[in-house]
Amino acid sequence: MRTFAVAILVALLAAPVALAAPSIVGSFQGWDLADPASELTLQGNGVWTLTTTVLAGATNYKAVDGDAWGLDFPGSDQIFNLASDDDVTWYVNLGATVGTKEGDEYVFHHMNPPIVCGDLMSELGGADWDQTDTVTTVMSDGDDDGVWVFQSVIPSGSYAFKIVLNNNWDQNTPPGGNNIVFVSDGTTPVTFSYDMATNTTEVVSSAPPAVIDARIDGDGTDASLCAIQFSDDMDQTTAETEANYAVTGGPGAITVTDATLDATDGGIVHLTLSPALTEGYDYQFVVTGVTDEGGTPVGPSNNDDCFYLHMVTFELNMHLYIDINGVPTSVHIQGDTYPLTWDQCAGAESSDGDVDSTYVVDEYFSMGYTCGAAAESTLVKYKYVADCATWEGDYDFGHYVTLDPNAASQTATVWWEDMAPSDNITCDVGVLFQMVFSDSVNVLTDVIAVHGTIAPLDWVTDTVLVDDGTNGDIVADDDIYTALVTFPTGSYRYLEYKYAFNDTFECDTYPNRALTLDDIDGCVATRVGPMEVMDLWDWCDTVTSVPDDPPGTTTVIESWGVIKARYLPNR
């Protein structure tokens, strides 16, 4: 049997150091950092654990790597509900450096163990990429060695997945957020394992190697550079033979002039093409004669991949930024869709060639699809970073552009942080307010509302949020209360708002929440929006949840209203 392993991050197992023991703190114990009963114990498998009794009802919690706020993780409270009092076991990985919050710390509890979340789930009776699924692909650790396992026979084909903890996306494993790919032969069980202590994911399959993906390579600015992703580490000699690759599509013949195996990932081959690909065309990449390291050739039924080449000209107006901060040395574009990444200076660099404070870069996107089908529109989130250090906006700020498979190219023009010179919006802007409220609600008498500084919101009249599937509410009775509000053309751009329950305002001693009305992507007329915000009720209340810093600190008072609102794409 051939083993395809993806070492996501090795050597995360750290020896205990002379620091306060990590803890699980939450509503079940009064968010008490000094509670000795909440301290975790390091097990021989490198995972910290704690088992304690939790009373029935909703429970919010976090892990804290030390004895002070600021070392708590993940960013959002983790929440679960118990029908009756029960013992709960938590599992924690403290990351590469114990006592330092670096984003590689993870926590979950035994009622929500890891799941294999990806496009294989529908093949097994679930819904693809459903992070809330607690049945289809749940992993188990029967021998308590810290390695969680799931095994199943999966129909023949190639798939992508990642390990999800606590049935939500708050903790991104593997680091960097990349999906893991594998191939199934349809008859032999595929085994998935996740070692929490080392944060290593492994897939074992007997299927022959396959072409997983063909795409534009590098930073996406040169259409003569492409890459082939295989499901396994490949033999260097056959992988670097140019004649083993054929590229068809576009206005003329294409030749592969160079093929180079990646120096660090043996499953990637970098190709140089002549001439360069042309936007607005479909392309097919076919591989023959390439074998894996064991000599097994690429399977003939999984030896090709197709994509539609689309180009976006990204334009960023930085007039206001430059007025305040001066001309940046560099401006890079980042995003969630390849070839964009979130790796600060690894993305394409925008330039201001005509020195008019507008930074421009042409970015090629390979919109992948199953050969014989057609590409579908793709929503891309992106933002900019100046001097490899200064990001746009606060928590989860982003611009959005929808790639159109029926167009060769398009232009996406934005202002840095959506801060145009005018303080007033130039179109009607729709905002979908969504607020998670899990407390008991009497639909006949209780009123959940949003209030704010810009009409039609005010601080007296209730703009009611509903959870009945109407007025923009997506799913009825899911504890997400929604109101769709349209702010008319000419309204002041900078909105402050709060939620109220039966005329009692949330977080009354804290600043208002803040949102900049986006008259580029949020215009009602173009329906690229509406803007969406997703908030938690009364975030600053330590009984139900905990801010990123302890109550009363300067950081919370200054930023609470902004960082607790997430700007989401239109569904």
C-alpha positions in Angstrom: 0.0 0.0 0.0 1.3 3.4 -0.9 1.1 6.2 1.7 0.4 9.8 0.8 1.3 11.9 3.7 1.1 15.7 4.2 3.3 16.9 7.0 1.4 20.1 7.7 3.6 21.3 10.6 6.1 19.2 12.3 7.8 19.4 15.7 5.0 21.4 17.4 5.3 19.2 20.4 7.0 21.5 23.0 8.4 20.4 26.4 6.8 22.0 29.4 8.4 25.2 30.5 8.3 27.2 33.7 5.0 29.0 33.1 1.6 28.9 34.7 -0.3 25.8 33.6 -2.7 26.4 30.7 -6.3 26.4 31.5 -9.8 26.1 30.1 -11.9 29.1 31.2 -15.5 29.9 30.4 -18.9 30.7 31.6 -19.1 27.3 33.4 -16.5 28.6 35.9 -17.0 32.3 35.9 -14.1 33.1 33.4 -11.7 32.7 36.4 -8.1 32.6 35.2 -6.8 31.7 38.7 -9.1 28.7 39.1 -6.8 25.7 39.8 -9.5 23.3 38.9 -9.4 24.6 35.3 -5.7 23.9 34.8 -4.8 21.3 32.1 -2.5 18.3 32.5 0.2 17.4 29.9 -0.3 13.8 28.8 2.4 11.4 27.5 1.2 11.9 23.9 2.0 15.6 24.0 -1.6 16.8 24.3 -2.9 18.8 27.3 -6.3 17.6 28.7 -8.8 18.5 31.3 -12.0 16.7 32.4 -14.5 18.6 34.5 -18.3 18.6 35.2 -20.3 21.2 33.3 -23.9 22.1 34.1 -26.7 21.9 31.6 -27.2 24.8 29.2 -25.1 26.9 26.9 -21.4 27.1 27.7 -18.8 29.5 26.2 -15.1 28.8 26.7 -11.6 29.5 25.6 -8.1 28.0 26.3 -5.5 30.3 27.9 -1.8 29.5 27.6 -0.8 31.1 30.9 -2.4 33.2 33.5 -3.4 36.4 31.6 -5.7 37.5 28.8 -3.9 38.0 25.5 -2.7 34.4 25.5 -6.3 33.1 25.0 -7.4 31.2 21.9 -9.0 30.9 19.5 -10.2 34.4 18.7 -13.9 33.6 19.1 -15.5 31.9 22.1 -16.2 28.2 21.5 -19.8 27.4 22.4 -21.7 24.1 23.1 -25.0 23.2 24.8 -25.7 20.4 27.2 -29.1 18.9 27.8 -28.1 17.8 31.2 -25.1 18.0 33.6 -22.1 16.1 32.1 -18.4 15.5 32.3 -16.5 17.3 29.5 -13.0 16.5 28.3 -11.0 19.2 26.5 -7.9 18.6 24.4 -5.3 21.3 23.8 -2.2 21.7 21.7 -0.1 24.7 22.8 1.7 25.1 19.5 5.4 25.4 18.7 6.3 27.9 21.5 4.5 27.3 24.9 3.6 30.6 26.5 3.5 32.5 23.2 0.3 33.1 21.2 1.3 32.4 17.6 -1.9 31.2 16.0 -0.8 27.5 16.0 -2.7 26.6 19.2 -5.8 24.4 19.1 -8.5 23.3 21.4 -11.6 21.1 21.2 -13.7 18.9 23.5 -14.8 15.3 23.3 -18.4 16.1 22.1 -17.1 17.8 19.0 -14.0 15.7 17.9 -12.1 16.5 14.7 -13.9 15.8 11.4 -12.6 15.3 7.9 -14.3 18.2 6.1 -14.2 18.4 2.3 -15.8 17.5 -1.0 -15.8 13.8 -0.1 -18.7 14.3 2.4 -21.5 14.1 -0.2 -20.1 10.8 -1.4 -20.7 9.4 2.1 -24.2 10.8 2.7 -23.4 14.3 4.0 -23.0 17.7 2.5 -19.7 18.8 1.1 -17.7 21.2 3.3 -20.3 21.1 6.1 -18.3 21.9 9.2 -21.3 21.3 11.4 -21.6 17.6 10.4 -21.3 15.5 13.5 -22.1 12.1 11.8 -20.5 11.6 8.4 -16.7 11.9 8.8 -16.2 12.1 12.5 -12.7 11.0 13.7 -12.0 8.9 16.8 -9.1 8.2 19.1 -10.0 4.8 20.5 -6.5 4.1 22.0 -6.1 7.6 23.5 -2.8 8.2 21.8 -3.7 11.6 20.6 -4.0 10.5 16.9 -7.5 10.8 15.6 -8.5 8.5 12.7 -11.3 8.1 10.2 -11.5 5.4 7.5 -13.9 4.8 4.7 -14.3 3.5 1.1 -14.7 6.6 -1.1 -15.8 6.5 -4.7 -13.1 6.7 -7.3 -11.8 10.2 -7.9 -9.7 13.1 -6.5 -10.8 15.1 -3.4 -9.8 17.9 -1.1 -10.3 18.3 2.6 -9.0 19.8 5.8 -9.3 18.8 9.5 -11.9 20.9 11.3 -12.1 21.2 15.1 -15.2 21.9 17.2 -17.3 21.9 14.1 -16.5 25.4 13.1 -13.8 27.3 11.1 -12.4 29.3 14.1 -9.3 27.2 14.1 -7.5 26.7 10.8 -5.8 23.4 10.5 -3.6 22.9 8.6 -1.7 26.1 9.2 -2.1 28.6 6.3 -5.6 27.3 5.6 -4.6 25.1 2.6 -6.7 22.1 1.6 -5.2 18.7 1.4 -5.7 16.6 -1.7 -5.9 12.9 -2.2 -7.1 10.2 -4.7 -9.3 7.2 -4.1 -9.5 4.1 -6.2 -13.0 3.4 -5.2 -12.4 0.0 -3.7 -9.7 0.3 -1.0 -10.5 2.2 2.2 -8.8 5.5 2.6 -7.5 6.3 6.1 -7.2 9.8 7.4 -5.3 10.5 10.6 -4.7 13.7 12.6 -2.0 13.9 15.2 -3.0 16.8 17.4 0.4 17.0 19.3 2.4 17.5 16.1 -0.5 19.0 14.0 0.3 16.4 11.2 -2.3 15.1 8.8 -1.8 11.9 6.9 -3.8 10.2 4.1 -3.2 6.6 3.2 -4.6 5.4 -0.1 -3.7 2.7 -2.6 -4.9 4.7 -5.7 -2.3 5.5 -8.4 -1.0 9.1 -8.5 -3.3 11.6 -10.2 -3.3 15.1 -11.5 -5.0 17.2 -8.8 -4.8 20.7 -10.2 -3.4 22.7 -13.1 -3.1 26.4 -12.5 -1.2 29.7 -13.1 2.0 29.7 -11.1 4.1 32.2 -9.1 2.4 35.4 -8.1 -0.2 35.2 -10.9 1.2 38.1 -13.0 2.9 35.9 -15.7 0.6 33.8 -17.9 3.6 31.8 -19.3 4.2 30.1 -15.9 1.9 27.3 -14.8 2.1 24.5 -12.2 0.8 20.9 -12.0 -0.2 19.5 -8.6 0.0 15.7 -8.3 -1.5 13.6 -5.5 1.9 12.2 -4.5 5.6 13.0 -4.6 6.8 12.3 -8.2 9.9 10.8 -9.8 12.2 13.7 -10.8 13.3 12.3 -14.1 9.8 11.7 -15.6 8.4 14.8 -13.9 11.0 17.0 -15.5 10.6 15.6 -19.1 8.8 18.4 -21.0 7.4 16.0 -23.6 5.3 14.4 -20.9 3.0 17.4 -20.8 0.6 18.6 -23.4 -1.4 21.9 -23.2 -4.3 22.6 -25.6 -6.7 25.6 -25.9 -6.4 29.2 -26.8 -5.7 30.9 -30.1 -2.6 28.8 -31.1 -0.3 25.9 -30.4 1.5 25.8 -27.0 4.8 24.2 -26.1 6.1 23.3 -22.7 9.7 24.6 -22.8 10.7 23.7 -19.2 9.4 21.4 -16.4 11.0 21.6 -12.9 10.1 19.6 -9.8 9.5 21.9 -6.8 12.4 21.9 -4.4 10.3 21.5 -1.3 7.1 19.8 -2.4 7.6 16.8 -4.6 4.0 16.8 -5.7 4.3 20.1 -7.7 5.9 20.6 -11.1 6.5 24.1 -12.5 6.0 24.5 -16.2 7.1 27.3 -18.6 5.0 27.7 -21.7 5.5 29.3 -25.0 3.7 31.4 -25.9 2.0 32.6 -22.8 -1.6 31.7 -22.2 -4.3 34.2 -23.3 -7.1 35.3 -21.0 -10.7 34.4 -22.1 -9.8 30.9 -23.2 -10.3 27.3 -21.8 -7.1 25.2 -21.4 -6.5 21.5 -20.9 -3.3 20.0 -19.4 -2.7 16.3 -20.1 0.1 14.3 -18.4 1.5 11.0 -19.7 4.6 9.1 -18.8 5.1 10.7 -15.3 5.5 8.3 -12.4 5.6 8.6 -8.6 8.7 7.8 -6.6 7.8 4.1 -6.6 7.4 3.9 -10.4 3.6 3.9 -10.5 2.4 5.9 -13.5 -0.3 8.6 -13.3 -3.7 6.9 -13.7 -5.1 7.4 -17.2 -8.5 8.3 -15.8 -7.0 11.1 -13.6 -4.2 12.5 -15.8 -5.7 15.9 -16.9 -7.1 19.1 -15.6 -8.8 22.1 -17.1 -9.2 25.8 -16.3 -10.6 29.0 -17.8 -8.0 31.9 -17.7 -9.5 35.1 -16.4 -7.6 38.4 -15.8 -8.4 41.0 -13.2 -6.9 44.5 -13.2 -6.8 45.5 -9.6 -6.7 49.2 -9.0 -6.2 50.7 -5.6 -6.7 54.4 -4.8 -4.3 55.4 -2.0 -4.7 59.2 -2.0 -5.9 59.5 1.5 -3.4 56.9 2.9 -0.6 58.8 1.2 -1.8 62.2 2.6 -1.5 60.8 6.1 1.3 58.3 5.9 3.4 59.2 2.9 4.2 57.2 -0.2 4.6 53.4 0.7 7.7 51.6 -0.4 5.6 48.6 -1.5 1.9 47.6 -1.9 1.0 43.9 -2.2 -2.4 42.4 -2.9 -3.5 39.5 -0.7 -6.5 37.2 -1.0 -8.2 33.9 -0.4 -8.2 32.6 -4.0 -5.0 31.2 -5.7 -2.7 32.8 -6.8 -3.5 35.3 -4.1 -2.5 34.3 -0.6 -2.4 35.9 2.9 1.4 35.7 3.1 2.0 39.5 3.3 4.8 40.1 0.9 4.5 36.8 -1.1 1.6 38.2 -3.2 1.8 40.2 -6.4 3.1 43.8 -6.0 1.0 46.7 -7.2 2.7 49.7 -8.8 2.0 53.3 -9.3 3.6 53.8 -12.7 2.1 57.1 -13.5 2.5 58.5 -10.0 -1.2 59.3 -9.5 -1.6 57.5 -6.2 -3.5 54.6 -7.9 -1.7 51.3 -7.6 -2.3 48.7 -10.4 -1.6 45.1 -11.0 -2.9 42.5 -13.5 -3.6 39.2 -11.9 -4.4 36.0 -13.8 -6.8 33.5 -12.2 -7.1 29.9 -13.4 -10.8 29.1 -12.8 -10.6 25.3 -12.5 -13.3 22.9 -13.5 -13.8 19.2 -14.5 -12.7 18.7 -18.1 -15.8 18.5 -20.2 -17.8 20.8 -17.9 -17.5 24.6 -17.6 -16.0 27.1 -15.2 -18.3 28.7 -12.6 -18.2 32.2 -11.2 -15.9 32.6 -8.2 -16.1 35.0 -5.3 -12.7 36.4 -4.3 -11.9 38.2 -1.1 -8.9 40.4 -1.1 -7.1 43.2 0.7 -3.9 45.2 0.5 -0.8 45.5 2.7 1.5 48.5 2.6 5.3 48.0 3.3 4.6 44.4 4.1 3.4 45.5 7.5 0.3 47.7 7.4 -2.9 45.9 6.5 -6.1 47.5 5.4 -8.7 47.8 8.2 -9.2 45.7 11.3 -10.6 42.3 11.9 -11.6 40.5 8.7 -11.8 43.7 6.5 -11.9 42.9 2.8 -12.9 43.8 -0.7 -14.8 41.4 -2.9 -14.8 40.7 -6.7 -16.7 38.0 -8.5 -14.7 36.3 -11.3 -16.9 36.0 -14.5 -16.2 32.9 -16.6 -18.0 34.6 -19.5 -15.6 37.5 -19.6 -11.9 37.5 -20.5 -11.0 40.3 -18.0 -12.4 42.8 -15.7 -11.3 45.7 -13.5 -11.8 46.0 -9.7 -11.3 49.5 -8.4 -11.4 50.3 -4.7 -10.1 52.8 -2.2 -7.7 51.9 0.6 -10.0 50.7 3.4 -13.0 51.9 1.2 -12.2 55.4 2.4 -13.2 57.5 -0.6 -12.7 61.3 -0.3 -16.5 61.9 0.1 -18.0 61.3 3.6 -21.3 60.5 1.9 -22.3 57.4 0.0 -23.0 57.8 -3.7 -25.6 55.0 -4.1 -28.2 53.2 -2.0 -26.3 50.7 0.2 -27.9 47.6 1.6 -26.6 46.1 4.9 -27.7 42.7 6.2 -27.4 42.8 10.0 -27.0 39.3 11.4 -26.8 38.8 15.2 -26.3 35.5 17.0 -28.7 35.4 20.0 -28.9 32.0 21.7 -30.9 33.0 24.8 -34.5 32.1 25.2 -36.8 34.3 23.1 -40.6 34.6 23.2 -41.5 35.4 19.6 -44.8 37.0 20.7 -43.5 39.5 23.2 -39.7 39.8 22.9 -38.1 42.3 20.5 -34.6 42.1 19.2 -33.6 45.2 17.3 -30.7 47.2 15.8 -30.3 50.9 16.4 -27.8 53.4 14.9 -26.7 56.8 13.9 -27.8 56.9 10.3 -31.4 56.8 9.0 -33.4 54.6 8.7 -31.7 53.6 12.0 -32.0 55.8 15.0 -31.6 55.3 18.8 -35.4 55.3 19.5 -37.2 53.3 16.9 -36.8 49.6 16.8 -35.5 48.1 13.5 -36.6 44.6 14.4 -34.4 41.5 13.6 -36.2 38.3 12.8 -35.3 34.6 12.8 -38.2 33.4 10.6 -36.6 33.1 7.1 -37.9 36.5 5.9 -36.4 39.9 5.3 -33.0 38.5 4.4 -33.0 35.8 7.2 -31.4 32.8 5.5 -32.5 30.0 7.9 -35.5 30.1 10.2 -35.0 29.2 13.9 -31.2 29.0 13.8 -30.7 31.7 16.5 -29.3 34.1 13.9 -31.6 37.2 13.9 -31.5 39.3 10.8 -32.6 42.7 9.4 -32.0 44.0 5.9 -31.6 47.7 6.0 -31.1 50.1 3.0 -29.2 53.4 3.6 -30.2 55.9 0.9 -27.8 57.8 -1.4 -26.2 60.8 0.3 -26.2 59.2 3.8 -23.1 59.8 6.0 -20.7 57.0 5.3 -19.6 56.1 8.9 -22.3 54.2 10.8 -22.3 53.5 14.5 -24.8 50.9 15.8 -25.8 48.6 18.6 -28.3 45.8 19.3 -31.1 45.9 21.9 -33.2 43.2 23.5 -36.5 44.5 24.8 -35.1 48.1 24.8 -32.0 47.0 26.8 -28.9 47.9 24.9 -25.9 45.5 24.7 -22.6 46.5 26.3 -24.0 49.8 27.6 -20.6 51.0 29.0 -18.7 50.2 25.8 -18.5 52.1 22.5 -20.9 51.6 19.6 -20.1 49.1 16.9 -18.7 50.7 13.8 -19.2 50.0 10.1 -18.2 52.0 6.9 -21.0 51.8 4.3 -19.5 50.5 1.1 -20.8 52.3 -2.0 -18.6 50.2 -4.3 -19.5 46.6 -3.5 -22.6 47.3 -1.4 -24.7 49.2 -3.9 -28.3 48.0 -4.1 -28.5 48.9 -7.8 -25.7 46.5 -8.8 -26.6 43.9 -6.1 -22.9 42.9 -5.6 -24.0 43.3 -2.0 -25.6 43.7 0.3 -22.9 44.1 2.9 -23.2 41.6 5.6 -22.2 41.8 9.2 -22.2 38.9 11.6 -22.2 39.8 15.3 -22.5 38.1 18.7 -25.0 39.6 21.1 -23.5 41.5 24.1 -19.9 40.4 23.3 -18.4 42.4 26.2 -20.5 40.7 28.8 -18.1 38.3 30.6 -21.0 36.1 31.7 -21.6 35.0 28.1 -18.3 35.7 26.3 -14.9 37.3 26.7 -13.3 40.1 24.6 -9.8 39.6 23.2 -8.5 41.6 26.2 -9.8 41.8 29.7 -12.7 44.2 30.3 -11.7 47.8 31.1 -8.4 47.8 29.1 -7.7 50.6 26.6 -7.5 48.2 23.7 -11.1 46.9 24.2 -12.5 50.4 24.8 -11.0 51.7 21.6 -11.6 48.8 19.2 -14.4 46.6 20.5 -17.1 48.0 18.1 -14.9 47.5 15.1 -13.3 44.1 15.6 -16.4 42.3 16.6 -18.2 43.0 13.3 -17.3 40.8 10.3 -17.9 42.1 6.8 -19.0 39.0 4.8 -19.6 38.5 1.0 -23.1 38.3 -0.4 -24.4 34.7 -0.2 
